[in-house]
Amino acid sequence: MAIAVEVRGPVVTTAKLFRTPLNTVPGVDTNIYTSGDALGTKMTFSVPREGIVQGIIAVDLAKQSVTFDVVMFNGDFVGGVNNDAFDMTDSNFSRLVGIAQVSTYFAFNDNSVAVEKDVGLRYLLPEGGLLWVQCVTRGTPTLAAVGDIKLGFVIEVAE
């Protein structure tokens, strides 16, 4: 059954944005990756307990500009082994918040940055404020240094 709603005048909502620091993806190495490999090891971000992931920022200091998935969980999970095929265990699906892809890069002289906007992924964390993440490459990068990939989030929080 549909409900008709008539709106007269502007509709105003208020929300605030929370931005995490850019954290280095742990465990990344300088060997060539294969598409589908875990890009680093699992990591956590301190975020508000409830919100909407509206943006993902990725910095690639090696200018590989590789597409990768950001797999997000609301609790601890069995993470992948860096540079091995990521095989999510069946038990991890109960903690899965969602998946977003980093693919739109702006390349500079010796590095690149991706800013993925309008992700729109709502989450609720049962365990105090940690968003758990595993990155999975969709390309074949060879990074120049261990700390080349950095990741951060922009989260909308209701006021």
ZIVEN-V559391 format. One record per residue. RES is the residue in one letter. PSI is psi in whole degrees, -180 to 180 (* if undefined). OMEGA is omega in degrees with one decimal (none if undefined). Layout:
RES/PSI/OMEGA
RES/PSI/OMEGA
//
This chain:
M/132/179.3
A/147/177.4
I/125/178.7
A/134/178.5
V/130/177.1
E/129/179.7
V/127/178.1
R/118/-178.9
G/176/-176.3
P/147/174.4
V/123/-176.7
V/129/173.6
T/153/177.8
T/140/177.4
A/156/174.3
K/156/179.6
L/139/177.0
F/131/179.7
R/129/176.6
T/161/170.2
P/160/171.8
L/112/-179.2
N/141/176.3
T/131/176.1
V/120/-174.9
P/152/171.9
G/0/-179.6
V/144/177.4
D/-177/-175.1
T/11/175.5
N/156/-179.7
I/139/178.0
Y/158/173.5
T/148/177.8
S/130/-178.1
G/-6/177.7
D/149/170.0
A/128/177.0
L/93/-174.0
G/-168/179.6
T/175/-177.4
K/153/-178.8
M/165/178.1
T/155/175.8
F/133/173.6
S/118/-176.4
V/167/172.9
P/151/-175.5
R/-30/-178.8
E/140/178.7
G/-171/177.7
I/120/174.9
V/113/-179.4
Q/-23/-178.8
G/151/174.3
I/131/179.0
I/127/177.4
A/132/176.9
V/131/179.5
D/99/-176.7
L/-16/178.8
A/-3/180.0
K/35/174.0
Q/-26/178.7
S/44/-175.4
V/139/174.0
T/135/173.9
F/154/177.3
D/145/172.9
V/105/-177.6
V/121/-172.6
M/140/-178.5
F/154/178.3
N/11/177.4
G/176/-179.9
D/148/-177.6
F/170/176.9
V/106/-176.6
G/167/178.7
G/161/173.8
V/126/-178.1
N/135/174.7
N/19/169.8
D/156/179.2
A/130/178.5
F/122/-179.2
D/95/-177.0
M/130/179.7
T/155/-179.5
D/-37/-178.1
S/-21/179.5
N/-23/-176.5
F/-27/179.4
S/-18/-179.5
R/-2/-175.8
L/124/174.5
V/-43/-179.5
G/179/-177.2
I/135/174.7
A/155/-178.5
Q/137/174.5
V/118/-176.4
S/-15/-175.7
T/98/-175.9
Y/152/169.1
F/113/-174.7
A/138/176.5
F/-166/-175.4
N/-50/-176.8
D/17/176.6
N/175/178.3
S/159/179.1
V/139/175.3
A/137/175.5
V/101/179.5
E/118/-175.8
K/163/174.1
D/42/178.6
V/-47/173.6
G/36/-176.3
L/107/-178.7
R/142/178.1
Y/159/172.6
L/123/-176.8
L/121/177.8
P/-26/-179.0
E/117/-176.7
G/82/161.4
G/23/175.2
L/123/172.4
L/121/-177.8
W/139/-170.9
V/142/169.1
Q/128/175.2
C/141/-179.6
V/120/-176.1
T/146/174.4
R/24/177.7
G/-163/-177.8
T/64/-177.4
P/154/166.9
T/107/-174.4
L/152/-176.3
A/-26/-177.2
A/160/-176.8
V/-37/-176.1
G/24/-172.2
D/-26/-176.3
I/128/177.6
K/148/-174.0
L/143/176.9
G/166/-176.2
F/150/168.9
V/123/-173.0
I/133/175.0
E/129/180.0
V/128/-179.3
A/145/177.6
E/*/none
//
